[in-house]
């Protein structure tokens, strides 16, 4: 019919297309074009990672064979040092304390003061006893001189009695005197000879007491001087002084406390003389030698401070060997454990300890440079000087000798 609208040709063509059996086109996939580049990037990352790992292994191997194998290190290392105990040598009552924990003290400074009353009394008595002994010994020398003069007088008396006897004996032969008078002369001679013998014995006895001596070297004077030294030292020891320079630690003494000899009152720690006890595994000691340089890091300062040191000694035994209950490795339940050997490291630059002080017990990390292996593993010579000493007590005895000499001089009254 003519009234119907004609259908456009494009529409009819479009509508007829499905009916012809041609396959329909699917919409485009947006990931189809990007899939190959993603696979390539992952492969590239894996190759780069493998190259980095290989280069890292090569670099580590080069570092180890060229440098790393020449070092041995451990973090099982701690600061150690001398702890000088302050202990009394006499009993006493504390009346003063001169320093507290953390205080810096120098050798000879007063740390603890005892009540000196008893010691002062004993010292005064010892001085009087020495003076009295000196005077008695002087009397012995005078007795020798008197005994010698008496012997001389007895010899004169014997000579006179002998001359009288001889004269009377000649007279008796001629009958000028009686036999009784001759007998009296003989008795007088015998008495004079007996007196001479007694006088000579007394002289020898007195001489033996002072023979080959002067007053100062006489045994009685020396004995009294020794008692005075003891009393003098007891009096000096009522004052406890610092034997070395250092810092006070572990103070336990209190004012008014009655202490006995040997009781620990406090300690003085010379921090300038500290060292390091580094505990290395026994497998690390094959190339370690005395004198090798050491680099030290402290936990308190971190890596910003590098201390310089050297190996001073290698331990002569493991820690377990010197323990209170050493391991019984001969038992059936033995288990092998790698042991550690203490290695002592000393600081080579004391100024570093002034700038960055360390305390006892602090943790450290040490690295020993093993390049120089010319040194020994054990000390080859005996020490030529004390490891640690003080002369503060020698001065006390010197003052006692001065006091003794003065007392002897004062009681000699111009004699030698």
Secondary structure, DSSP 8 states (H G I E B T S, - for coil): -TTS----HHHHHHHHHHHTT--------TTTTTHHHHHHHHHHHHHHHHHHHHHHHHHHHHHHHHTGGGEEEEEEEEEE--EEEEE-SS-EEEEEE---TT-EE-TT-EEEEE--HHHHHHHHHHHHHHHHHHHHHHHHHHHHHHHHHHHHHHHHHHHHHHHHHHHHHHHHHHTSS-HHHHHHHHHHHHHHHHHHHHHHHHHHHHHHHHTT--TTT-HHHHHHHHHHHHHHHHHHTTEEE-SSSEEEE-----TT-EE-TT-EEEEEE-GGG-EEEEEEEGGG-TT--TT-EEEEEETTTEEEEEEEEEEEEEEEEETGGGSTT---TTSTT------EEEEEEEES-HHHHHHS---TT-EEEEEEE-S---S-SS--S--SS-SS---HHHHHHHHHHHHHHHHHHHTSTT--
